[in-house]
Amino acid sequence: MSTEATTAPRNSDHPTRPGDDLRLAAVTKRFGAFTAVDQLELTVPAGSFFALLGPSGCGKTTTLRMVAGLETPTEGEVYLGERRITSLRPYKRPVNTVFQSYALFPHLSVAENVAFGPRQQGRRKSGDDVDQMLELVELEGYGERRPVQLSGGQQQRVALARALINRPQVLLLDEPLGALDLKLRRQMQIELKRIQLEVGITFVHVTHDQEEAMTMADTVAVMNAGVVEQIGDPAELYESPATTFVANFLGQSNLIAGSIADTTNGVHNVEIRGAKLRVPANRAHVDTGDAWVGVRPEKVFVNSPGEDAGPDFNVLPAGVVSDVSFTGVSTQYLVRMPWGQELTVFEQNTGAREIFRVDEVVDLRWRAEHTFCLDAAQDARAGVDDDVLELP
């Protein structure tokens, strides 16, 4: 599958250098009969913050290890700019890796940990270099401490400083925040974004956490079963998923079976159990016949039956509220439609609208522009972790 990221880095002080792009050309990795990565074509622009996102076993960490030189592709090549690095030993690649485990040396001080890489390669880094790295990760004054004297978040910063001191062309981050608690993880997301903008180095971040990838990355590649299903900026992936896997793995989606009747003025007219819905053609990945009609739960509103929704809205009538969950910021509804499928609605608790009760009959409405269409041949449950979809 061919995929290319074209988003430029956000810091104009560090312009994209096309000659330093990271490129994987038809890369395949097999372990015996198992194919972990399958004919992967991927270009990561120099200076960008790029995320490989997917569930466990999808091939994202194997891809990262092939870039790092810790695994050798069964087929295909890895390039950094015009330089083929497929067969280079890890220490000869201008690439460093930050692991989830930090891998700090407990018997060395923070400063000695940061300076370890250059010394191992026979290159001296002055105290000023180390101090600059510690300042970058906001650990000034911590140089004499041992790793055991630091918090998890501080240890992660040391690991980052150690990886960055040689100014690699590419920094690989393998689930680097997975060992942190939620508060620290969110704090480090902000810090990683800040640091990447300051240094202008290409960051390739592997994670299974959707929020983490979408919060930090310029571009996200969603991987599944060894291939990239879709690549783009976070808003594009979320608002216009190309596959059912992406629609379900990135957040939650209502997917409803329908049939495209015709297309008028760039809008598909879709029939769903007697209701007529409209889908912008540029948000559809199928143009004729059966389709999954999708809408995100937070785009949907619960209405009293027969309430006028206006010409810009799609409406599904005669649902029955089957569950109401008040979560503080929002209220989550499950609404069972006449054909038996339960659809999910997230409504923000602004106080401007009443909260409906279980067993009330309601209509569902949402702006037509928020609807998307996917191929009906795809599995509507792909990418679903829990039983959140109930399909006819």
N, C-alpha and C positions, 0 to 999 in steps of 0.2 A: 504494500500500500504506500503510495507516495504522499508525503506530507511535508509542508515547508512553512516555517514560521517567518513572517515578514515584519513583525513589530519591531520598531527601532527602540533602543534603550531610552529610558525616560530622562537621563541626564545629558543635556546638550554639551556638557564639558567633556564627555567621553563618547564621541560619535562612533557609529558602527564602522568597523573596519572589515569590509567584505572578505579580505584576504585571510582573516582569522576565524571565519565561520567554522563551527563544528559540523561535520557531515557524516552521516551513516549511509552507505550505499549498498542496498540489497543485503543487509546484514541478517543472517540467520544463525541461531544457536540451538543446537540439539544436544540433549543429554540422553544418549541411547535412542530409544524410540520416541521420546518426548521432545516436542519442539517448543522451546521456551520463547523464542523470538523468531518471527516468520517474515523474511524478505522485507525488513524494515528500511524504508527510505525516509531520512529525517535530516533537516537542516536547521541548526540553531544559530541565529545571527550573533556575531561577536558583540559583547557588551550587553546582552539581554539577560533578563531573569526568566528562566524557562523552567516549567514544571512538567514532570512525567507523573501522571496521576492514574491510579487504578487499584483494584483490589489485590489482595495477596495472590501470588501465582500468575499474575498477568504478564510478567516479563520485564517490568520496569527496572527492578534491581539488577537483573541480568544485563540489561542494556547499559546501565551505569557501569557495571563491572567490566564490560567490554571496552568502554571508553577509557576507563582507568587502567586497563591492561591486566586486570585480575582474572579475566576470562578471555579466551581467544575465539573469535567467531568461527563457526563451522563453515560458513560461506560469507562473502561480502567483505567490504573494506570500511575502515574508519579513517577519516581525514580531519586534519586541523589545518584549515586553509588549504593550500595545495600539497601539504606534506602528508604522506600516507603514514599513519602511526599504528596500523593494525598489528604489526609484529614487534613493535618496540617494547622493551621491558618497562614496567611501571615507572621506575625511577628516572627513565630517560624521556618521559613524556612531560610536557609543560602543563601538567594536570595534577591537582591535589584533591584529596577526598576528606570530608568530615563525616564521621560515622555517628550513629545513634549512641554508641557506647563511649564516645569521647576519646578513648584509648590514650589517656594521659599517663605519663610516667609518675607513679606516686613518690618515688625517691628524689625526683627533681623538683626544683622550685618552679613557679609559674614562668619566670623569665627564662629559665633553662629549658623548659618545655617548648616555649615559643622559638627559641634559638636552635632547637635540636636538629631540625631538618637541614638547614644550611651547614651545620657543623658535620653532619654525617656525609654530606656531599663534598666536604673539604673546602667549603667556602665560608668565610668569616662574615658575620653580621654584627655590626657595632651595637653597643648598648643603646645608641640613639634609634636604630632600626627597631629594636625590641620595644623601646619606650613608645615609639610611634604606633606600633601595632597594638600595644596595650591601651593607648589613648583612643585608637580607633574603636576598640570594643568596650571602651569606658571602664577599664580596669587599671587606671593610673594608681600607682602606689601599692599594687598587689604583687609586684614582681618577686618578692622574697617569700611569699607564702607557698605552702604545699597544696596540691589539689585537694587533699582531705579537709583543708580548712575553708574550702569554698562551697557555695551552694551549687545545685545542679545547673542553674542558669549561668553562674559564673564559670563553671567548668566548661560549659558549652562555648562560652566566649573565648576561653583560652584555646580550645581546640580550633576555633575559627581563626584566631590570630596566628596560631602555628601554621595553619594551612595557607594563610594569605601572605606570610612574610616574604616568600619568594616571588610574589606577584605572578602566580600561574596564569596562563591564558584562560584556563577553564577551572572553576571550582565546582566539584561534585558534592552534593549534599544528600546523603543516604538516610532518610527518615531522621534528620538531625534533632527534631524536637519531640520525638516519640516518648522519651523517658521523662519529660517534664510534665508537671501538673498543668491544669487548664490555664490558670492565671499566668504562670511563667511562659507557657507556650504562646499565648497571645502577645505577651510582652516581647518575646524573642522574634515573633513574626515581624513586628514593627522594626526591631533592631536589624534583622537581616535585610529588610528592604532599605533601611538607611545606609547600611554598610555597602550594599551592592551599588547604590547610587554614588557613594563617595569614591569607591575604588574603580568602578567602571569595568570590572572583570565579568566575564560570562559566568553566570550561576546556573547550574542544572540541578534541580531539586526533585528528588524522588519522594513521593508521599502517597499514602492511601487516604489522607484526610482532605476532603473536598474543600472545606472552608480554608484550610491552610494554603492550598494551591491557588485558590481564587483570590485570596487576600494579598498574596505576595507577588505572584508571577505576572509578567507582561503577557506571556503566552503559555497556554496549557495544552498538552497533548494527552488525551484520554486513551489509556491502553486497556485492551481486553484480549485475553487468549493469544498473546504474542504479537498483536497488531495494534496500530493506532486507529481508533474508530473515528476520531474527529480532533482537529487541532484549530485553535483560534484564541482570541482574547477571552477572558472569563465571561464577560457580558454576552458575547456572541454564543458561546457554548451553552450558557444557561437559558437565554431567551429563544434560541433557535437550534435546538439539538438536532443532529442529523440522523441519529439512530435511537431505538428504544433503550439501548444500554446507556447511552449518554443522558437521555431524558430522565432515567430512573436513578442513575448513579450520582448525577449532579443534582442533589435536592430530591424533590418528589414531584411526580406528574400524574395527572388524571389522563388516562389513555382510553378512548371510547371508540368502539368499532363503528365505522361509517362508510359511506360510498360517495365518491365524487360524481355529481350528476352532470355538471358542465362548468365552464369557466367564462366569466364575463368581466371585461375591463380589469384584468389582472387579479381577479378574485375567484377562487374555487367555491362553488356552491355544493355543499355536502349534506347528504340526507342521513339523519340519525334517528331511527325509530319513529319516523313521522315528523321530526323536527327538521327545520332547515337552518343550517349554520353556514357561516362564511369564513373562509380562510385565505389570507393574502397568499397569492401564488409564490411570492418570494420567500415565504416561510413554509413552503411545502416541499417535501422530498419525494413526492409521488404526484403525478398529474392526472391520472385516470384510475377508475375502478375503486376497489376496496382500499381503505386506509385506516390507520389509527389517527384519530383526531385528539390532539393534546392541548392541555392548558394547565398551568401551574396553580396549585391550590390558593396561593395568596392573590391571584388575579380574579378569583371568583367571589361573587356576592350572593348571599341568601336573600331572597325576596318573598314577600307575601304573594300568594297565587294571583295571577292576572295583573300584577302591578306593571305599569308601562315602563319598559326598560329603555326606550328610545331606539332610533334607527341604527346606532353604531354598535349595538350589543347583540351577542348571541345569547339565546335563551333555551334552556332545557326545562320543560314544565313538569309539574306533578311529582316532585320528589317528596320523600318523607324523611324527616330528621331521625336518624337512628342512634346518634350519640352526640353529646355536647361536652367538650373539655375546656374549662377556663384555665388559661396558663398565665394570666396576668397581662402580658403585653398583647396577647391575642386570644381569640376563642376558636377552637378547632371543632368543626362540624364533620360528621359523616352523614351523608344524605343518600338514602337508597332510592334508586331510580325505578321506574315501572318495570324495567326488564331485569331487575335484580342486582345490578352493579351498584356498589357503594362508591360515591365520589367524595373527595376530601376538599374542604374549604377552610382557609385560614383567614379570619377577619380580625383586623386590628381593633383593639378596644379603645376607640376614641370617645365613646360615650354618646356619639351622635346617632347610633342605631340600636334598636332593641336586640336583645339576645333571644333567639328562638329556643323552643323547648323540644324535647324528644317527642316524637309522634306527630309534630306539626307538619302539615302539607306546605311545601314551599316550591318556588321556582329558583333555578340557578341562572345567573347571568354574568357575562364578562365581555369586555370589549373585544370585538372581532379581531382587532390587530394583535391581540395577545395569543391567538390560536396558532398552532402549528400542525402539520400533517406528516405522518411517517408511513413507511411501507408496511402494509398489512401482513406481509410474509414474515416480518420480524417478530420475535418473541416479545410480547408485551410485558413479560415479567423479567426480561433481561436486565441485570443490574440492580434488582430489588433484593435487599438483604432480609427484610421482614415481610410478613404477609400484609402489606399495606394496600395491595391491589386485589380486588375481587372481580374477576372478569367473567362474563357470561360464557 
